[in-house]
């Protein structure tokens, strides 16, 4: 399951690069590495940032989470060679599309697991 999610994230990242101007993924290898780094960042750094920014997140009714997601997207682009994000707005749209596709895939995987049981 984990490998499947990783591959879907890499494919989604390439799709995002196709859709959003300002996001460039130079190769499949770069997409795989970027998806891995994004997963690690979202697992390790994002929860800490969510807790630290809880007051502003409450004031904005959770909308500040989009800013945090865009920051994680930008951070991944600074780490991975071959994955470039030109600015905040490209990162924001990229993060939103990644979230939407990830949510849809998770829903499909959960529904297919529940029908097989």
C-alpha positions in Angstrom: 0.0 0.0 0.0 2.8 2.4 0.9 4.6 1.9 -2.4 1.3 2.4 -4.3 0.7 5.7 -2.5 4.2 6.8 -3.3 3.8 6.0 -7.0 0.5 7.7 -7.1 2.0 10.8 -5.4 4.8 10.9 -7.9 2.4 10.6 -10.8 0.2 13.3 -9.3 3.3 15.5 -8.9 4.0 15.1 -12.6 0.3 15.9 -13.4 0.6 19.0 -11.1 3.7 20.1 -13.0 1.7 19.8 -16.3 -1.3 21.8 -14.9 0.3 24.6 -12.8 2.6 27.1 -14.5 5.7 27.6 -12.3 6.1 24.0 -11.2 8.6 21.9 -13.1 9.4 18.2 -12.6 12.4 17.3 -14.9 12.1 13.5 -14.8 10.3 10.6 -13.4 13.2 10.0 -11.0 12.8 13.6 -9.7 9.1 13.1 -9.2 9.7 9.9 -7.2 12.3 11.6 -5.0 10.1 14.7 -4.6 7.1 12.5 -3.6 9.2 10.7 -1.1 10.6 14.0 0.4 7.1 15.5 0.4 5.8 12.5 2.3 8.6 12.7 4.9 8.1 16.5 5.3 4.4 16.1 5.7 4.9 13.3 8.3 7.6 15.0 10.3 7.6 18.8 10.0 4.0 19.6 9.1 2.4 18.3 12.4 4.8 20.5 14.4 4.0 23.6 12.3 0.3 22.9 12.7 0.6 22.8 16.4 2.8 25.9 16.5 0.4 27.9 14.3 -2.7 26.7 16.0 -3.8 30.2 17.2 -3.6 31.7 13.7 -5.2 28.6 12.3 -8.1 28.9 14.6 -8.5 32.6 13.7 -8.5 31.8 10.0 -10.9 28.9 10.5 -8.3 26.5 9.2 -7.4 28.3 6.1 -3.8 28.9 7.3 -3.3 25.2 6.8 -3.2 25.9 3.0 -0.3 28.3 3.7 1.5 25.6 5.6 0.9 23.1 2.8 2.3 25.5 0.3 5.4 26.1 2.5 6.0 22.3 2.7 5.7 22.2 -1.1 8.3 25.0 -1.4 10.5 23.3 1.1 10.5 20.1 -0.9 11.4 22.0 -4.0 14.5 23.5 -2.3 15.7 20.0 -1.3 15.0 18.0 -4.5 17.0 18.7 -7.6 14.8 18.5 -10.7 11.7 19.7 -8.9 11.2 23.4 -9.0 8.5 25.7 -7.7 8.7 29.3 -8.8 6.7 31.0 -6.0 4.1 30.9 -3.3 1.0 30.8 -5.6 2.4 28.0 -7.7 3.2 26.1 -4.5 -0.3 26.8 -3.1 -2.1 25.5 -6.2 0.3 22.5 -6.4 -0.4 21.7 -2.8 -4.2 22.0 -3.3 -4.1 19.7 -6.3 -1.9 17.2 -4.5 -4.2 17.2 -1.5 -7.3 16.7 -3.7 -5.8 13.8 -5.6 -4.4 12.2 -2.4 -7.8 12.5 -0.8 -9.5 10.9 -3.8 -7.0 8.0 -4.0 -7.3 7.4 -0.2 -11.1 7.2 -0.6 -10.8 4.8 -3.5 -8.4 2.6 -1.6 -10.5 2.5 1.5 -13.7 1.7 -0.5 -11.9 -1.1 -2.4 -10.6 -2.5 0.9 -14.1 -2.4 2.5 -15.7 -4.2 -0.4 -13.0 -7.0 -0.4 -13.5 -7.7 3.3 
